[in-house]
Amino acid sequence: MEYFPDSNANYKDVNYWNERYRTEESFEWFGDFTKLKHLLKQHVGTEENILMLGCGNSALSYDMYQAGYTSITNVDYSSVCVESMAERHKDCTQLSWLCMDARRLAFPDGVFDVVLEKGTLDAMLVEESDPWKVSENAARLLHQVLLEPNGLFMFLSFNWSIMHYHYGSSFHYFLYVLTKGEELSPEDAALERRLLMEAEAPPTEVKFQEADSEDFLASLLC
C-alpha cells in the first residue's frame, strides 16, 4: 500500500503524516464506527464532552456526530490533517478541529468526560520492544497523555495482549477502557503485583529480529 512508510519509526514523524494527508482522503485504523458502536454506546453517553486524540482523517468523529454525540473536540499534530478535516466538516457545528500535540494538550483540567483514541498510542510507542516494560521516555509520554482522575480513557490497539473488549471477525481488534482514579479489581491488582515483581527481577537478555517492513499491515488491513 502506497502510504506505508519505509520504517515503523516514521509513524512518530509529523512530516510523514503531513505528506500522507496531502493525498489520502480517509483511512480507518482498526475498523470504522459500525464495528465498535455497540461498545461506545455501552460506555460513552451522547451528551458527554469527548476529546478525540490523534483524529487523523478517520470518519469516526463524523459518524459519532451522526449517531447523536453532541460534543467532540478533535486534535491532531498534523496541520494538513486538521485544516482538511475542518474544511470537510465545516457544517458540523458540534465538531471542532485543533492542531495540537497529544503530549502537550492546552486544555484546563476537567474539560473532557471521555478521551478516545484509535491507534495514536500505538504510533507513539512504535519503537518500544516490550509493551510491559516500556522505556522511561515512553512512561513519561503515557503520563502526559492520560487524563485527570474520574475521566474515561478509551484506546484501540492490536499490539497488546490483555483484552478488555474485542470486535471484528477474521481479525480481532482490542478496545481498552481505563477509568483513572478507581480502585483496581482483584484481578488487575494481582496483575499489577506480578508485573512489579517481574520488573524487580534481574533482566533477561533478549535478542530481537531486524525491524519488519510494513507489508504485514497491508495484508491485515486489506
C-alpha positions in Angstrom: 0.0 0.0 0.0 1.4 3.4 -1.0 1.1 5.1 2.3 3.1 2.6 4.4 6.4 4.1 5.5 9.9 2.6 4.9 10.3 2.2 8.7 8.0 1.9 11.6 9.8 4.8 13.2 8.2 7.1 10.6 4.8 6.7 12.4 6.2 9.1 15.0 7.2 11.7 12.4 4.8 14.6 11.8 6.3 15.2 8.4 5.3 11.7 7.3 1.7 12.3 8.3 1.6 15.8 6.7 2.7 14.2 3.4 0.3 11.4 3.7 -2.7 13.6 4.5 -2.0 15.8 1.4 -3.2 13.0 -0.8 -5.0 10.5 1.4 -8.7 11.3 1.9 -9.6 8.9 4.6 -8.3 5.8 6.4 -9.8 3.7 9.2 -7.3 2.1 11.6 -8.9 -0.9 13.4 -12.3 -0.6 11.6 -15.0 2.0 11.2 -17.8 3.2 13.6 -20.1 0.3 12.6 -17.6 -2.2 14.1 -17.4 -0.7 17.5 -20.5 1.5 18.0 -22.0 -1.1 20.4 -19.0 -0.7 22.7 -19.1 3.1 22.5 -22.8 3.2 23.3 -22.1 1.0 26.3 -19.5 3.4 27.8 -19.9 6.8 26.3 -23.0 9.0 26.7 -24.1 11.1 23.7 -24.1 14.3 25.9 -20.5 13.8 27.3 -17.7 16.1 26.2 -15.3 13.9 24.1 -11.7 14.5 23.2 -10.5 12.6 20.1 -6.7 12.3 20.3 -4.8 11.9 17.0 -8.0 12.1 15.0 -6.3 11.7 11.6 -8.6 11.6 8.6 -10.8 8.9 10.2 -14.6 9.3 9.8 -15.1 8.2 13.4 -15.9 11.6 14.8 -18.4 12.4 12.0 -20.1 9.0 12.3 -20.4 9.6 16.1 -21.8 13.0 15.4 -24.4 11.5 13.0 -25.3 9.0 15.7 -26.1 11.8 18.2 -22.9 12.6 20.0 -23.1 16.3 20.7 -19.6 17.5 21.6 -16.4 16.1 20.0 -13.1 18.0 20.0 -10.6 16.6 17.5 -6.9 17.2 17.8 -4.0 16.1 15.7 -0.5 17.4 15.4 -0.6 17.4 11.6 -1.7 20.9 10.4 -2.5 19.4 7.0 -4.9 16.9 8.5 -6.6 19.5 10.8 -7.2 22.0 8.0 -8.6 19.4 5.7 -10.9 17.9 8.3 -12.1 21.3 9.5 -13.0 22.3 5.9 -14.6 19.0 5.2 -16.9 19.2 8.3 -17.4 22.9 8.4 -21.2 22.5 8.6 -21.0 20.2 11.7 -21.0 22.8 14.4 -20.6 20.2 17.2 -17.3 19.0 15.8 -14.2 21.2 16.4 -10.7 20.6 15.0 -7.5 21.8 16.6 -3.8 21.4 15.6 -2.3 20.2 18.9 0.2 17.6 20.1 -1.3 15.0 22.4 1.8 15.2 24.6 1.2 18.9 25.2 -2.5 19.5 25.4 -3.6 23.0 26.1 -6.8 22.3 27.9 -7.7 23.1 31.5 -8.2 20.2 33.9 -11.7 18.6 33.9 -12.8 19.8 30.5 -13.5 16.4 29.0 -15.5 13.5 30.2 -14.0 11.0 27.8 -10.8 10.7 25.8 -10.9 8.4 22.8 -8.0 7.4 20.6 -7.7 4.9 17.8 -4.1 3.9 17.1 -2.4 7.1 18.4 -0.6 5.5 21.3 0.5 2.7 19.0 2.1 5.2 16.8 3.8 7.0 19.7 5.2 3.7 21.1 6.0 2.1 17.8 9.7 1.7 18.7 9.1 0.1 22.1 10.2 -3.6 22.1 8.1 -4.7 25.1 4.7 -3.1 26.0 5.0 -4.4 29.6 8.5 -2.9 30.2 8.5 0.4 28.3 11.3 2.9 28.4 11.4 5.8 30.8 10.7 8.2 27.9 7.6 6.1 26.9 6.4 6.0 30.5 6.6 9.8 30.7 4.8 10.1 27.4 1.9 8.0 28.7 1.6 10.1 31.8 1.4 13.2 29.7 -1.4 11.8 27.5 -3.6 10.3 30.2 -6.2 12.5 31.8 -7.2 13.6 35.3 -9.0 11.3 37.9 -12.6 10.2 37.2 -12.3 10.7 33.5 -12.7 7.8 31.0 -9.8 6.9 28.6 -10.5 4.5 25.7 -8.0 3.3 23.2 -8.0 0.8 20.4 -5.0 -1.4 19.6 -3.9 -4.7 18.1 -0.5 -4.8 19.8 -1.1 -5.5 23.5 -2.2 -9.0 24.7 -4.5 -8.1 27.6 -8.1 -7.8 26.3 -11.0 -5.9 27.8 -13.2 -6.0 24.8 -12.7 -7.0 21.2 -14.5 -6.7 17.9 -14.1 -7.9 14.3 -14.5 -11.4 12.8 -11.5 -12.6 10.8 -9.1 -10.4 12.7 -9.7 -9.1 16.2 -9.1 -5.5 17.4 -9.0 -4.7 21.1 -10.8 -1.9 22.9 -9.3 -0.9 26.3 -11.4 1.2 28.7 -9.4 2.9 31.5 -11.0 4.9 34.3 -8.4 6.8 36.2 -8.8 7.1 40.0 -11.0 4.0 40.5 -9.9 1.1 42.8 -8.4 -1.8 40.9 -10.3 -5.0 40.6 -8.8 -8.1 42.4 -7.7 -9.4 39.0 -6.0 -6.2 38.0 -4.4 -5.7 41.4 -2.9 -9.2 41.2 -1.6 -8.5 37.7 -0.1 -5.2 39.0 1.7 -7.1 41.8 3.1 -9.7 39.4 4.4 -7.1 36.9 6.0 -5.1 39.7 7.8 -8.3 40.9 8.9 -9.1 37.4 10.2 -5.6 37.0 12.4 -6.1 40.1 13.8 -9.4 38.8 17.2 -9.5 37.1 16.8 -8.6 33.4 16.8 -11.4 30.8 18.9 -10.9 27.7 16.6 -11.0 24.6 17.7 -10.8 21.0 15.3 -9.1 18.7 14.9 -9.7 14.9 15.5 -6.9 12.5 12.7 -4.5 12.1 9.9 -5.8 9.9 8.6 -3.9 6.9 5.0 -2.8 7.0 3.9 -5.3 4.4 2.2 -7.3 7.2 -0.1 -4.4 7.9 -1.2 -4.3 4.2 -2.3 -7.9 4.4 -4.2 -7.3 7.6 -5.9 -4.1 6.6 -6.9 -5.1 3.0 
